[in-house]
Amino acid sequence: MNVITEKHEGWIEIVLNRPERRNAITGPLGEELAASIEAASADDAVRVILLRGNDHSFCSGLDLKEFNADPAPEWMAEFGKIWRSVHKALFQCPKTVVGALERYAINGGAALALSCDLLIAGDGAFLQVGEVRQGMGAPYNLAWLRLRHSEATTAQVALTGRRFLGKELVGLGIAYASVLDDEVAERAQTLAEELATYPPGALARIKAVTRRYTTESSADEWFDRAMQHSPSPRTPPQRVK
């Protein structure tokens, strides 16, 4: 299984489960992740989703070994639709999403971290929107940044392409808290458990009203806006250093 779930009282953990590849993104992982988020969104017993990666790592981005394989994996032709389905599921999710950023969230992994309503980051963990260094667009990163943050914050993160550590992410308003690296998962779980005890519907109502003040666009409209000006890469994606 590329994604595993563990249900608790009022909340659920959704765990990226490719630790041997640093939880890197593939088509099958995307399909399972979208399905897990959609199932949690439809479950009345779930108030909070905790998104994290297995083996104390969040997500290293696209699995470049798979994306550069010859021949290409069968799912490659559909990956754009698969990845859009993940972000649509997150955009439309009425539950509060807590993220546990351990070690790194790079490029595609950064987009998943930025989608979280509340992000707990390790002091030594980093988020990197590094596509600019590859001459590539970063549509999902930009879409989530502009949904939640100012143009100035978006520019700092996306135009520099550098690594932002936990405390810097708190300063930018991207992370809710920065904690000791070995306490990230526990602190995120504690937060999810606490939020799940709030009165039924309270979290969903707050999230819905907050979103209305930001945009009334549909998920596709919001992400299409970012896609329109994103150049296609001239070469297959490479690891950001």
QUIQUIJO-V417398 format. One record per run of one state. SS is the DSSP state (alpha for helix, beta for strand, coil for the rest). FROM is the first residue (numbers start at 1). TO is the last residue. If there is no record, write none. Layout:
BEGIN
ss = [SS SS]
from = [FROM FROM]
to = [TO TO]
END
This chain:
BEGIN
ss = [coil beta coil beta coil alpha coil beta coil alpha coil beta alpha coil beta coil beta coil alpha coil alpha coil beta coil beta coil alpha coil beta coil beta coil alpha coil alpha coil alpha coil beta alpha coil beta coil alpha coil alpha coil alpha coil]
from = [1 3 8 11 17 19 22 25 26 27 43 48 54 57 59 60 62 63 64 68 74 93 96 102 104 107 108 115 118 123 126 129 131 135 139 149 151 161 163 166 172 177 180 181 196 202 215 219 228]
to = [2 7 10 16 18 21 24 25 26 42 47 53 56 58 59 61 62 63 67 73 92 95 101 103 106 107 114 117 122 125 128 130 134 138 148 150 160 162 165 171 176 179 180 195 201 214 218 227 241]
END
